[in-house]
């Protein structure tokens, strides 16, 4: 990750921290509980959440395992996560500063690793998956949950324009095929894959990002031009994305 893009990520997620932590989108059963339930985590195991933000997945996973390490590059997110973990009485969640593309952990240090809504912010998502695989034990699991991009080039370009207007730290949405390929390239075997519609409040999504009035109007204009299974504005100002969850085994 370049210094310029790292600064964009730090600025955006320092801005988003509190809203992200309480967002209905980030805490919904579909985006949080379903992912935690997907993970074959067992009592006594050690898991890692990569690019954790405030560690919502880590906190959801903590009662099921021995320890969860939650890593992120944004100090404000980590401080918020520590505060929330203490308030919840979770003594087995540890927050550390960690770059997803160069994790500060030994090979095979964890029974499993998971990341959520992170890969589209990172210029080299394959390196993130490879790092997650590296720090996971043989026989362990790696999981990702992402809102994905259309395989159709024109639809994908339109969606990307919307994402960048809303969030300057956005890099690129992965297609389902690309995400699957990254896992395979990291030496992982796909165990489960789920692709489904994902609905969220359009206005809450805009407000959580760094969307000024001018960009907000541009986004609204773009949303009126087209819609597809991967990105659409529905009646009632409901935004529909395509959510992909993949679980691999090392």
C-alpha positions in Angstrom: 0.0 0.0 0.0 1.5 3.4 -1.0 2.0 6.1 1.6 -0.7 8.2 -0.2 -3.3 5.5 -0.1 -2.5 4.6 3.5 -3.1 8.2 4.4 -6.5 8.1 2.6 -7.4 4.9 4.6 -6.3 6.4 7.9 -8.2 9.6 7.3 -11.4 7.9 6.1 -11.6 5.3 8.9 -10.6 7.8 11.6 -13.6 9.8 10.4 -15.9 6.7 10.2 -14.9 5.0 13.5 -17.9 5.8 15.8 -20.5 5.6 13.0 -19.0 2.3 11.7 -19.1 0.7 15.2 -22.9 1.4 15.6 -23.9 1.1 11.9 -27.0 -1.1 11.4 -25.2 -2.3 8.2 -22.1 -3.4 10.1 -23.9 -5.0 13.0 -26.8 -6.8 11.1 -27.3 -10.5 11.3 -26.6 -10.8 7.6 -23.2 -9.1 7.7 -22.0 -10.1 11.2 -23.7 -13.1 12.7 -23.9 -15.0 9.5 -20.1 -14.6 9.0 -19.3 -15.6 12.6 -21.6 -18.6 12.2 -19.7 -19.6 8.9 -16.4 -19.8 10.8 -15.6 -23.4 12.0 -14.2 -21.9 15.2 -13.7 -24.1 18.3 -13.1 -23.6 22.0 -9.5 -22.9 22.8 -8.5 -21.8 19.3 -6.7 -18.7 18.4 -8.2 -16.6 15.6 -7.2 -13.4 13.8 -9.4 -10.6 12.4 -7.5 -8.7 9.6 -8.3 -5.1 8.9 -10.7 -5.3 11.8 -11.9 -1.7 12.2 -13.4 -1.7 15.7 -13.3 -5.5 15.8 -17.0 -6.3 15.4 -16.2 -9.8 14.1 -13.5 -10.3 16.7 -16.0 -9.5 19.5 -18.6 -11.7 17.9 -16.2 -14.6 17.7 -14.6 -14.1 21.1 -17.1 -16.2 23.2 -16.5 -19.2 20.9 -12.7 -19.4 21.0 -9.7 -19.1 23.3 -8.3 -15.8 21.9 -9.0 -13.4 19.1 -6.3 -11.0 17.8 -7.8 -8.0 16.0 -5.4 -6.0 13.7 -5.9 -2.7 11.9 -3.8 0.3 10.7 -6.2 2.9 12.1 -5.4 3.8 15.8 -8.8 5.4 16.4 -10.5 2.2 15.3 -8.3 0.1 17.6 -8.9 2.4 20.6 -12.6 2.2 20.0 -12.5 -1.6 19.8 -10.5 -1.9 23.0 -13.1 0.3 24.7 -16.0 -1.8 23.4 -14.3 -5.1 24.3 -13.7 -3.9 27.9 -17.3 -2.7 28.2 -18.5 -6.1 27.0 -16.3 -7.9 29.5 -14.3 -9.6 26.7 -10.9 -10.5 28.1 -9.8 -12.6 25.2 -9.7 -10.0 22.5 -6.4 -8.3 21.8 -6.1 -5.3 19.5 -2.8 -4.6 17.7 -1.6 -2.3 14.9 -1.2 -4.5 11.9 -0.9 -3.9 8.1 -3.0 -6.4 6.3 -0.4 -6.7 3.5 2.4 -7.5 6.0 1.1 -9.1 9.1 3.4 -9.0 12.1 2.8 -12.6 13.1 4.7 -15.9 12.6 3.7 -18.5 10.1 1.0 -20.8 11.4 0.3 -18.6 14.4 -3.5 -18.9 14.2 -6.2 -21.6 13.8 -8.1 -19.2 11.5 -8.2 -15.8 10.0 -11.1 -13.7 8.8 -11.6 -10.3 7.1 -14.7 -8.3 6.3 -15.4 -5.4 3.9 -11.7 -4.7 3.7 -10.3 -6.0 0.4 -11.9 -3.3 -1.8 -9.8 -0.7 0.1 -6.5 -2.5 -0.7 -4.6 -2.2 -4.0 -3.2 -5.7 -3.7 -5.9 -7.9 -2.1 -4.1 -11.0 -3.2 -1.3 -10.2 -0.8 -3.8 -9.9 2.0 -5.2 -13.3 1.3 -1.7 -14.7 1.0 -0.7 -13.2 4.4 -3.8 -14.6 6.0 -2.9 -18.0 4.6 0.7 -17.7 5.8 -0.3 -17.0 9.4 -2.9 -19.8 9.5 -2.0 -23.3 10.5 -2.1 -26.2 8.0 -5.7 -27.5 8.3 -7.0 -24.1 9.5 -9.4 -21.8 7.8 -9.4 -18.4 6.1 -12.6 -16.4 5.4 -13.6 -13.2 3.6 -16.9 -11.4 3.4 -17.1 -8.6 0.8 -19.5 -6.6 -1.2 -18.6 -7.6 -4.7 -18.4 -6.0 -8.2 -20.2 -7.1 -11.4 -18.4 -9.3 -13.9 -19.9 -6.9 -16.6 -17.2 -4.3 -17.4 -19.5 -1.4 -18.0 -21.6 -2.1 -14.8 -18.4 -2.6 -12.8 -17.0 0.8 -14.0 -20.2 2.6 -13.1 -20.2 1.0 -9.6 -16.6 1.9 -9.1 -17.3 5.6 -9.8 -20.0 5.6 -7.2 -17.8 4.0 -4.6 -14.9 6.4 -5.1 -17.2 9.4 -4.9 -18.5 8.2 -1.6 -15.2 7.0 -0.1 -11.7 8.2 -1.3 -10.1 5.2 0.4 -12.0 2.8 -1.9 -9.7 1.0 -4.4 -11.7 -1.6 -6.4 -14.5 -4.2 -5.8 -13.6 -7.8 -6.6 -15.7 -9.9 -8.8 -16.8 -13.3 -7.3 -14.4 -15.1 -9.7 -11.5 -12.8 -8.8 -12.0 -13.4 -5.0 -12.1 -17.1 -5.6 -9.0 -17.0 -7.7 -7.1 -15.1 -5.0 -7.8 -17.8 -2.5 -6.6 -20.5 -4.9 -3.4 -18.5 -5.7 -2.7 -18.4 -1.9 -2.8 -22.2 -1.8 -6.2 -22.4 -0.2 -9.0 -24.8 -1.0 -12.5 -23.3 -1.2 -14.9 -25.0 1.3 -17.9 -22.8 1.2 -19.1 -19.9 -1.0 -22.2 -17.8 -0.7 -23.4 -15.0 -2.9 -26.6 -13.1 -2.0 -28.3 -9.8 -2.2 -27.4 -7.4 0.6 -29.7 -4.4 1.5 -28.8 -1.3 3.4 -30.0 2.2 4.1 -28.8 4.4 1.3 -28.6 7.6 3.4 -26.8 5.9 6.3 -24.3 4.5 3.8 -23.7 8.0 2.4 -23.5 9.7 5.8 -21.0 7.2 7.1 -18.6 8.0 4.3 -16.8 11.2 3.4 -19.6 12.3 1.0 -20.0 16.0 0.7 -23.2 17.6 -0.9 -21.7 17.8 -4.4 -20.5 14.1 -4.4 -23.8 13.0 -2.9 -25.7 14.6 -5.8 -23.3 13.0 -8.3 -23.9 9.6 -6.7 -27.7 10.1 -6.8 -27.5 11.0 -10.4 -25.4 8.0 -11.2 -27.7 5.7 -9.3 -30.6 6.8 -11.5 -28.9 5.8 -14.7 -28.8 2.1 -14.2 -29.1 -0.8 -11.8 -27.9 -4.4 -11.7 -27.7 -7.3 -9.3 -24.4 -5.9 -7.8 -25.5 -2.3 -7.2 -29.0 -0.7 -7.3 -31.0 1.9 -5.6 -34.4 0.4 -4.8 -37.7 2.1 -3.7 -37.6 3.5 -0.2 -33.9 4.5 -0.7 -32.7 1.0 -0.1 -29.3 0.2 -1.6 -28.7 -3.3 -2.9 -25.3 -4.7 -3.2 -24.1 -8.3 -3.7 -22.5 -9.9 -0.7 -20.0 -12.7 -1.1 -18.7 -14.9 1.7 -16.0 -17.4 1.1 -14.4 -19.9 3.4 -11.2 -21.7 2.5 -9.1 -24.4 4.2 -5.3 -24.4 4.2 
